[in-house]
Amino acid sequence: QVQLVESGGGSVQAGGSLRLSCAASGYTYSTLCMGWFRQAPGKEREGVAAIDSDGNISYADSVKGRFTISQDNAKNTLYLQMNSLKPEDTAMYYCAADRRALWPPKVVAGYYDMDYWGKGTLVTISS
């Protein structure tokens, strides 16, 4: 089975940066799409960014120009570089993966139920 473990969360002031990592174990080439999601207190989970096996990428409008998703397939690791952080970015951030060839824009839009999820890493941005 695929297991996902996020790391890199923490507390920073507005305007700062964080880099989240998602380490995957039990990873195979059948895992074709990965993404980042977040959930703030009192709000529903939302898609942040997604990337497929061909390197196609999609971002939520709220993070475009500030966040960058990338992957290191040799290390089975997914990253989310977050710059110019805002208080509204405060949330639990989750890594997710799917065995299907999903379309990244629809992943971000929450169209799919992803096969595998990490337990999350907390990001807190203070003003």
C-alpha positions in Angstrom: 0.0 0.0 0.0 1.0 3.6 -0.4 1.8 5.6 2.7 2.2 9.4 2.7 3.9 11.4 5.4 4.0 15.2 5.3 6.6 17.4 7.0 7.8 21.0 7.0 4.8 22.8 8.6 5.2 25.3 11.3 4.5 28.9 12.4 5.8 31.9 10.4 4.8 35.5 10.0 3.0 36.9 7.0 5.4 37.3 4.1 7.5 34.4 5.1 8.1 31.0 3.4 7.8 27.4 4.1 8.5 24.2 2.1 6.4 21.2 2.7 7.5 17.7 1.9 5.5 14.5 1.3 7.4 11.3 1.5 5.8 8.3 -0.2 6.4 4.7 0.6 5.1 1.8 -1.2 5.2 4.0 -4.3 4.9 2.6 -7.8 4.5 3.9 -11.3 0.8 3.1 -10.9 0.6 6.3 -8.7 0.0 8.8 -11.5 -1.1 11.9 -9.8 -0.3 13.7 -6.6 -1.6 16.9 -5.0 -1.7 19.1 -2.0 -4.9 20.0 -0.1 -5.6 22.2 2.9 -8.3 22.6 5.5 -8.7 25.7 7.6 -10.7 25.7 10.9 -14.5 25.8 10.1 -13.9 25.4 6.4 -14.1 22.5 3.9 -11.0 20.9 2.5 -9.8 22.6 -0.7 -7.3 21.7 -3.4 -4.1 23.7 -3.5 -2.0 22.2 -6.3 -1.7 19.0 -8.3 0.8 17.4 -10.6 0.6 14.3 -12.8 3.2 11.9 -14.0 3.9 14.0 -17.1 4.6 17.1 -15.1 1.3 18.9 -15.8 0.5 21.2 -13.0 -2.5 23.1 -11.7 -2.9 25.6 -8.8 -5.8 27.1 -7.0 -6.3 30.7 -7.9 -5.6 31.8 -4.3 -2.0 30.5 -4.4 -1.0 31.1 -8.0 2.3 33.0 -8.2 3.1 32.2 -4.6 3.2 28.4 -4.3 5.2 25.9 -6.4 4.5 22.2 -6.5 7.3 19.8 -7.6 8.3 16.2 -7.3 11.4 14.1 -7.1 10.4 10.8 -8.5 13.8 9.2 -7.7 13.1 10.0 -4.0 9.4 9.4 -4.1 8.9 12.9 -2.6 6.4 15.7 -3.4 7.1 19.3 -2.4 5.2 22.5 -2.0 7.2 25.6 -1.8 5.1 28.4 -0.2 6.2 32.0 -0.5 4.6 35.3 0.4 2.5 33.5 3.0 -0.7 35.2 4.2 -2.8 34.6 7.3 -5.5 33.0 5.1 -3.0 30.3 4.2 -3.3 29.0 7.8 -4.6 25.4 7.6 -3.7 21.8 7.9 -2.0 20.8 4.7 -2.5 17.3 3.4 -0.6 15.3 0.7 -2.7 13.0 -1.5 -2.0 10.5 -4.3 -4.0 8.5 -6.8 -3.4 5.5 -9.0 -5.5 7.0 -11.8 -4.4 9.3 -14.6 -6.3 12.3 -13.2 -6.4 15.8 -14.7 -4.7 18.2 -12.3 -7.2 21.1 -12.7 -10.0 18.8 -11.6 -7.9 17.5 -8.7 -7.5 21.0 -7.4 -11.2 21.6 -8.0 -12.0 18.7 -5.7 -13.6 16.6 -8.4 -12.0 13.3 -7.3 -11.7 11.3 -4.2 -8.0 10.6 -3.9 -6.8 7.1 -3.1 -4.2 7.9 -0.5 -3.9 10.6 2.1 -1.3 11.7 4.6 -2.1 12.7 8.2 -1.3 16.4 7.5 1.1 19.0 8.7 0.0 22.3 10.3 0.8 25.7 8.8 0.1 28.8 10.9 0.7 32.3 9.5 0.5 35.2 11.8 -0.1 38.8 10.8 
